[in-house]
């Protein structure tokens, strides 16, 4: 029974990692795609794009790690 619980926990962790990756990527894309008047964030100019790029890079990193975890299972 303990082995099944570990497998369920690993699977749940993998799905949450993928979900977090998609959320970071989506946040970065939304920040780039939205206009200043859209009101997602009160950031302007280069700071806005720097944060968006940071979110995209971190989301890609989380996605890559989730892919590695999936491959190792």
C-alpha positions in Angstrom: 0.0 0.0 0.0 2.9 2.4 0.8 4.3 1.9 -2.7 0.9 2.9 -4.3 0.8 6.1 -2.1 4.3 7.0 -3.3 3.3 6.6 -6.9 0.2 8.7 -6.4 2.3 11.4 -4.7 4.9 11.4 -7.5 2.1 11.6 -10.1 0.4 14.5 -8.3 3.8 16.3 -8.0 4.4 15.9 -11.8 0.9 17.3 -12.6 1.4 20.2 -10.3 4.8 20.9 -11.9 3.3 21.0 -15.3 0.4 23.2 -14.1 2.8 25.6 -12.5 4.9 25.7 -15.7 1.8 26.5 -17.8 0.7 29.2 -15.3 4.1 30.9 -15.5 4.2 30.7 -19.3 0.7 32.0 -19.5 1.4 34.9 -17.2 4.4 35.9 -19.2 2.5 35.8 -22.5 -0.4 37.7 -21.0 1.9 40.3 -19.7 3.5 40.8 -23.1 0.2 40.6 -25.0 -1.8 43.0 -22.8 -1.8 46.7 -23.4 -1.1 49.3 -20.8 -4.9 50.1 -20.5 -5.8 46.4 -20.1 -4.8 46.7 -16.4 -3.1 43.4 -15.6 -0.2 45.1 -14.0 0.8 48.7 -13.4 4.2 48.2 -14.9 5.5 50.3 -17.7 8.1 49.9 -20.5 11.2 47.8 -20.0 10.3 46.6 -16.5 7.1 45.1 -17.9 8.9 43.2 -20.7 11.7 42.1 -18.3 9.2 40.6 -15.9 7.4 38.9 -18.8 10.6 37.4 -20.1 11.6 36.3 -16.6 8.2 34.5 -16.3 8.6 32.9 -19.7 12.2 31.7 -18.9 11.2 30.3 -15.4 8.1 28.6 -16.9 10.2 27.0 -19.6 12.7 25.9 -16.9 9.9 24.4 -14.8 8.4 22.7 -17.9 11.8 21.2 -18.7 12.2 19.8 -15.2 8.7 18.3 -15.3 9.6 16.7 -18.6 12.8 15.2 -17.1 10.8 13.9 -14.1 8.2 12.3 -16.5 11.0 10.8 -18.6 12.7 9.3 -15.4 9.5 7.6 -14.2 
